[in-house]
Amino acid sequence: MKAIILAAGVGKRLWPVTQHHPKCLIKLGGQTLLHRYLTALASVGIRQADIVVGYKQEMIRAAVESDACGVRVNFLVNEEFHRGSISSLWIAKTAFTDNAIVMDADVLFHREILQRLVSSPYENALLMDESVKQTGEECMVVVEGGRVIALTKTMPLRYEYAGEGVGFLKVRQADSPHVVASLRKFVDREAWQMEYEDALIDFFRDVKVGHEKIGGLPWTEIDFPEDVTKAEREVLPRF
């Protein structure tokens, strides 16, 4: 199994920080998010990662060169990093050379969360924090009929239950062509401002994707300055 880490974006909503370095190089508790990712991957036995870079990519390359934490890292470059995240996952379409964990690069998470996804009996799976209800910005894992039907901020009219998505997706290599085909539908329309989650709608239709609940385990997505404060004061002390 390998990781595909999407770290190309500018992080405009966190501009007071990201004007100086990419979001994945934010330090929390003295360690960057990227360092925490790589050490977490190594701890669950994942020793290979493709990182999609773009904005200030030289800083990410330097950080990995300094300490890759025992993970073999390959870089994929998204020159159009100002676009939506669909562009980064599209760049990574050739990286599905093994079963993979697709990871947004802006999450502070307890390692047990990653272990739960890696160990999931579902060959394709998402992580769901069932304790979170949507209030606006949350990207939700939506379930009906025992399978994920969407990963979106726009809730469908009909579903059984939902919880916030953590930002990690496990994909079986044999099913990765369905990921690419689902993305291609929107790439062909040049819908480059989309986030990749909504572009996976056909993937969820064509492939059974399960989910693992992680409510109660500490994690947070880092999107706004207040998220940094939350991470340091509320999340890290629970690690």
Backbone torsions as a table, in degrees:
resi	resn	phi	psi	omega
1	MET	NA	147.0	179.7
2	LYS	-131.0	172.4	175.3
3	ALA	-115.4	146.5	171.2
4	ILE	-122.5	109.8	-173.4
5	ILE	-105.7	123.7	-177.9
6	LEU	-94.7	104.3	-172.8
7	ALA	-131.8	30.5	-173.6
8	ALA	-91.5	-20.5	-168.5
9	GLY	-71.1	164.7	-178.4
10	VAL	-80.7	-33.8	-176.2
11	GLY	71.8	53.0	-174.0
12	LYS	-61.4	-32.2	-177.5
13	ARG	-71.4	-11.9	178.7
14	LEU	-118.3	33.9	-170.9
15	TRP	-56.9	-35.4	177.6
16	PRO	-55.4	-27.1	178.1
17	VAL	-96.9	-48.4	-170.0
18	THR	-76.6	-8.5	173.3
19	GLN	-67.2	-17.2	-178.6
20	HIS	-102.0	-29.4	179.0
21	HIS	-162.4	160.8	179.6
22	PRO	-61.5	156.0	-176.3
23	LYS	-59.0	-36.0	-177.1
24	CYS	-68.8	-8.7	177.9
25	LEU	-102.5	11.3	170.4
26	ILE	-61.9	134.4	177.8
27	LYS	-94.9	129.5	176.2
28	LEU	-129.6	121.9	-176.2
29	GLY	61.8	29.9	176.7
30	GLY	84.1	-0.4	179.5
31	GLN	-126.6	141.9	177.5
32	THR	-72.7	157.6	173.8
33	LEU	-56.9	-42.7	-178.3
34	LEU	-60.6	-44.5	177.6
35	HIS	-59.6	-41.7	179.4
36	ARG	-64.5	-38.5	176.5
37	TYR	-60.6	-51.1	-174.4
38	LEU	-65.3	-40.6	178.3
39	THR	-68.2	-36.2	177.4
40	ALA	-65.8	-41.7	178.1
41	LEU	-60.6	-47.5	179.6
42	ALA	-60.8	-36.2	-176.8
43	SER	-68.3	-24.0	178.6
44	VAL	-103.1	11.6	173.4
45	GLY	89.6	11.0	177.4
46	ILE	-95.8	116.2	-172.6
47	ARG	-116.1	11.1	179.1
48	GLN	-136.2	134.3	179.9
49	ALA	-142.7	135.7	168.3
50	ASP	-101.8	123.9	-180.0
51	ILE	-110.8	121.8	175.8
52	VAL	-85.3	118.8	-176.5
53	VAL	-119.1	163.9	178.5
54	GLY	-165.5	-81.8	-179.5
55	TYR	-63.2	125.2	179.8
56	LYS	47.2	43.4	-174.5
57	GLN	-62.3	-27.3	-178.8
58	GLU	-62.6	-29.8	179.3
59	MET	-71.8	-37.3	177.5
60	ILE	-68.8	-43.0	178.3
61	ARG	-60.0	-42.1	-179.3
62	ALA	-65.3	-39.2	179.7
63	ALA	-64.6	-40.6	179.1
64	VAL	-69.5	-40.0	178.7
65	GLU	-61.7	-35.2	-179.9
66	SER	-68.8	-39.8	-179.3
67	ASP	-165.1	104.5	179.2
68	ALA	-90.6	2.4	174.5
69	CYS	59.3	30.0	177.9
70	GLY	82.5	8.5	179.2
71	VAL	-104.8	133.1	174.6
72	ARG	-78.1	119.6	-173.7
73	VAL	-113.2	132.3	172.6
74	ASN	-117.9	141.6	-178.5
75	PHE	-106.3	136.2	172.2
76	LEU	-117.4	134.7	-171.8
77	VAL	-105.4	125.2	172.2
78	ASN	-102.6	99.5	-179.1
79	GLU	-69.3	-21.1	-179.4
80	GLU	-102.0	47.6	-172.6
81	PHE	-67.6	-11.6	177.2
82	HIS	-76.4	-10.4	179.3
83	ARG	-80.7	-179.4	177.1
84	GLY	-67.9	169.1	-175.3
85	SER	-68.3	-13.6	174.6
86	ILE	-57.9	-32.7	-178.5
87	SER	-67.0	-34.6	179.6
88	SER	-72.6	-42.4	178.6
89	LEU	-68.6	-30.6	176.2
90	TRP	-66.3	-41.1	176.0
91	ILE	-59.0	-34.5	-175.7
92	ALA	-85.3	7.6	-174.9
93	LYS	-61.9	-24.9	179.3
94	THR	-86.0	-3.0	-174.3
95	ALA	-88.5	-3.2	-178.6
96	PHE	-82.2	62.6	-179.4
97	THR	-92.9	2.9	-179.6
98	ASP	-159.7	171.4	167.8
99	ASN	-56.1	141.9	-169.8
100	ALA	-139.4	152.5	168.7
101	ILE	-109.8	112.2	174.8
102	VAL	-83.9	127.4	-172.0
103	MET	-131.0	124.6	164.7
104	ASP	-65.5	146.4	-172.1
105	ALA	-95.3	17.7	-172.7
106	ASP	-124.9	35.6	-177.5
107	VAL	-120.2	130.1	168.8
108	LEU	-94.3	122.0	-171.8
109	PHE	-143.8	147.5	172.4
110	HIS	-71.3	141.8	-175.6
111	ARG	-60.5	-27.7	179.0
112	GLU	-61.3	-28.7	178.1
113	ILE	-63.7	-46.2	177.9
114	LEU	-66.0	-41.5	179.2
115	GLN	-59.7	-38.1	-179.2
116	ARG	-64.0	-37.0	178.3
117	LEU	-72.3	-44.6	-179.9
118	VAL	-61.0	-38.9	-176.0
119	SER	-86.9	-2.7	-177.1
120	SER	-58.1	137.7	175.7
121	PRO	-68.9	-15.9	176.6
122	TYR	-76.9	130.0	-180.0
123	GLU	-71.4	-27.7	171.7
124	ASN	-123.0	128.3	-173.2
125	ALA	-157.0	154.2	172.4
126	LEU	-120.0	160.9	172.6
127	LEU	-97.9	137.1	-179.2
128	MET	-128.5	127.2	170.5
129	ASP	-93.6	96.0	-174.5
130	GLU	-70.4	-10.1	179.8
131	SER	-82.3	-8.2	-176.8
132	VAL	-102.1	127.2	173.9
133	LYS	-102.9	146.9	-176.2
134	GLN	-69.4	130.3	175.4
135	THR	-119.9	-4.8	178.3
136	GLY	158.6	-67.2	-172.7
137	GLU	-89.3	-12.6	-172.8
138	GLU	-67.6	135.0	173.1
139	CYS	-89.7	118.1	-168.2
140	MET	-102.5	138.9	168.5
141	VAL	-84.1	119.3	-173.7
142	VAL	-111.1	128.1	-172.3
143	VAL	-121.8	137.6	171.2
144	GLU	-151.7	138.7	177.7
145	GLY	63.8	30.5	177.0
146	GLY	77.8	13.5	179.7
147	ARG	-145.2	156.6	175.8
148	VAL	-72.6	130.0	178.1
149	ILE	-110.0	-13.5	178.8
150	ALA	-165.1	155.2	170.9
151	LEU	-131.3	100.7	-163.7
152	THR	-158.5	160.9	170.5
153	LYS	-92.6	-12.3	-179.5
154	THR	-106.3	103.6	-172.7
155	MET	-72.0	137.3	175.3
156	PRO	-70.2	165.0	-179.2
157	LEU	-68.9	-31.5	-172.9
158	ARG	-126.1	126.9	173.9
159	TYR	-168.4	167.5	-178.1
160	GLU	-91.1	-50.1	177.6
161	TYR	-158.9	166.9	-176.7
162	ALA	-152.8	160.0	175.1
163	GLY	-155.6	164.5	-176.5
164	GLU	-68.9	135.4	175.0
165	GLY	-78.0	140.0	-178.3
166	VAL	-80.4	-23.1	179.7
167	GLY	108.0	12.6	178.7
168	PHE	-123.4	136.1	-179.2
169	LEU	-130.8	123.3	175.1
170	LYS	-91.0	129.3	-177.6
171	VAL	-126.9	125.3	173.1
172	ARG	-71.0	137.1	-176.5
173	GLN	-54.7	-41.5	-178.0
174	ALA	-63.1	-21.3	-179.7
175	ASP	-99.5	-2.4	-178.1
176	SER	-62.6	-30.4	175.1
177	PRO	-59.4	-27.4	176.7
178	HIS	-70.4	-34.1	174.8
179	VAL	-63.0	-48.4	-177.9
180	VAL	-63.1	-42.6	179.7
181	ALA	-64.5	-37.7	179.3
182	SER	-65.8	-42.5	176.7
183	LEU	-65.4	-41.7	-175.0
184	ARG	-58.0	-35.2	-179.7
185	LYS	-55.1	-37.1	-178.1
186	PHE	-92.0	-31.8	176.5
187	VAL	-62.7	-40.8	179.4
188	ASP	-63.2	-25.1	176.6
189	ARG	-88.4	-0.3	-176.7
190	GLU	57.9	40.1	177.6
191	ALA	-85.6	61.0	-170.0
192	TRP	-73.7	-14.4	-179.2
193	GLN	-86.5	0.2	179.3
194	MET	-72.2	153.4	165.0
195	GLU	-85.5	148.0	-172.8
196	TYR	-64.4	-26.4	-175.7
197	GLU	-57.7	-46.9	-179.5
198	ASP	-69.5	-25.1	179.7
199	ALA	-76.4	-7.0	179.8
200	LEU	-91.6	11.1	-173.9
201	ILE	-58.9	-39.8	178.5
202	ASP	-70.1	-33.9	176.3
203	PHE	-59.1	-45.6	179.6
204	PHE	-66.8	-28.6	177.0
205	ARG	-73.6	-39.3	-171.8
206	ASP	-90.4	-22.0	-175.2
207	VAL	-126.1	137.0	176.4
208	LYS	-75.1	120.4	178.7
209	VAL	-117.4	122.8	178.2
210	GLY	-92.0	-174.0	178.9
211	HIS	-147.8	153.8	175.6
212	GLU	-119.5	128.6	179.9
213	LYS	-83.3	136.9	-177.9
214	ILE	-130.0	16.4	179.6
215	GLY	-55.3	130.9	-177.7
216	GLY	104.2	-21.8	175.9
217	LEU	-87.0	144.4	-174.7
218	PRO	-78.6	131.1	175.3
219	TRP	-166.3	162.2	170.7
220	THR	-161.9	145.3	172.2
221	GLU	-84.8	142.8	-178.7
222	ILE	-105.2	98.2	-179.5
223	ASP	-117.4	-34.7	-174.0
224	PHE	-126.1	161.2	178.3
225	PRO	-53.7	-36.4	179.5
226	GLU	-67.1	-22.6	176.7
227	ASP	-68.9	-33.4	176.9
228	VAL	-63.8	-44.4	178.3
229	THR	-62.0	-44.9	178.4
230	LYS	-60.6	-42.9	-179.1
231	ALA	-60.0	-44.0	-176.0
232	GLU	-75.5	-36.5	-174.1
233	ARG	-91.3	-31.8	-172.2
234	GLU	-113.5	-35.2	-173.1
235	VAL	-90.5	-53.7	-177.2
236	LEU	-56.5	-40.9	179.6
237	PRO	-60.9	-16.0	-179.3
238	ARG	-93.1	-0.7	179.1
239	PHE	-75.3	NA	NA
